[in-house]
Amino acid sequence: MLNYISYRVLQLIPLLIAISVIVFIIIQLPPGDFLTNYVQQLKLAGNDVSESAILSLKAQYGLDQSLIVQYIYWIKDIVLHGDLGRSFQFNMPVADVIWPRLGLTVTISLVSLIFVWLIAIPIGIYSATHQYSILDYVFTFLGFIGVAVPGFLIALMLVYFIFIETGVSITGLFSPAYVDAPWSIAKLLDMLPRLILPIFVIGMSAAASLIRVTRGMLLDELSKQYVITARAKGVSEGKLLFKYPVRMAINPLISTIGWTLPALISGEVIVSIVLNLQTTGPMLLKALMSQDMYLCGSFLLITSVLTVLGTLLSDILLAAIDPRIRFGGVSE
């Protein structure tokens, strides 16, 4: 097992280097840059911007260097100092822009993940063990709806109908009195009931998909010969179900860690915009629209690294839970 983990970790080094290069190339692909847009906005507002001022701004933001030099400085500051660069749009370090919203994003995503697991696994197990029952058909129907309908559309419908019926706007994580207030017990209590809607909306699609996967995997395990043999020997149904088939059926749950970790940072961008959530999702969209290259690049790099680390973690957990899993012939 130790050899397996060491081998997988060593693979990450060239992969992470390649990811950082690709991310830097991606943020350079759109025509123009933040400075070009900024100068254009100043000119449209009637302000005269001299060529010397433009050159001074380029030097200030490091845009007067070649792309290779910009990349070397960017990745060196990240690795050696944890400095993600400077946000052009906010005129402050990227870390200072991201961290205030990161706590709320992680909180909503983690609670949504727990909600998904608590809903999907029991329903998936019940549907598999009660195949073609009335509740199985009901859960299957609701699962198809959850997968087919986008989360942002569900959010729009809920916000609309609740406002029509009650006249209360449920968008945002805080009521107007607490939006800019410092953190306190009162602000926390104000936020808690407002977490219900985003958690439900964000978790619904993921839960619907996981129900279908859990049901299908468990049905496949229950049809295998070892289950039939154990049942013929008189092993109780509960012991038989949870000792092996359920353990094998939840492997997809563990494999989802690869995309769960980056989701904790990026959040549901469109859902967050619809519900006016103070998370990192809307900030990422705004950074992309304004071509704030270091802020965009930091988001992309963080989510990419978390995807790689999440995949590594899921592979290790799968190898520990299921001894049949081996990678590339690496043995213990």
Disulfide bonds with the S-S distance in Angstrom:
none
